[in-house]
Amino acid sequence: MSVTDEQIQALAATAKPYSIAILHWGPRRTVDGADAVELEHQRRMVALRADGVIAVLCPVVSDTVAGVAIMTVPAEEAAEIMAGDPCVQAEMMRCEVHPCHGFPGDALPG
């Protein structure tokens, strides 16, 4: 499919600011009690998704990356939210947050 400059410009005009949170496995991933802490992390992430703070939630199957979340709040707020994550606080995960842009209405295929 050929995309025109006009199509690119039209799409770019619809871009909105978001934040992307990338969770990496940390040095204490396998500490005693890790399963319970990870369950609380999962509960919190699903609640943030239900509240609309997380627009897209993607757990990652990897030995290095734990997950990715596209968040609807500014990067500074997203970083504060993720700093309160049980796995981040337990050093089971570390999180990096970056501002990004996305296109409202984009979705994962069903």
C-alpha positions, 0 to 999 in steps of 0.5 A: 500500500502506498501512503501519501504525504497528505495521509501522513500529515492527516494522521500526525494531526490526530496524535495525542500525548501518552506515556510508555512504561517499560518494566524490566525484571530487576535483581530481586525477581525471585526473592522469597514471597515474589509470587504474592508481590507479583500478584499485587502488581498484577492486581494494581496494573489491571485496576489502573487499566480499568480506571483508564490510566493504562490504555494498553497493557502488554505483559511480556514473555522475556527474561529481561522485559516484564511488560509494557503499558501505554498510559494516558497520563503525562510521563512525570505522573506515570513515573510516580504511579509506577514508583508505587508499584509493589514489584518496583518497590521490592526491586523485582522490577525496574521501570522506565517511563518515556513520553510518547504520542499515539493515535486515539482509536488505535487498538490491538486486533481482536 
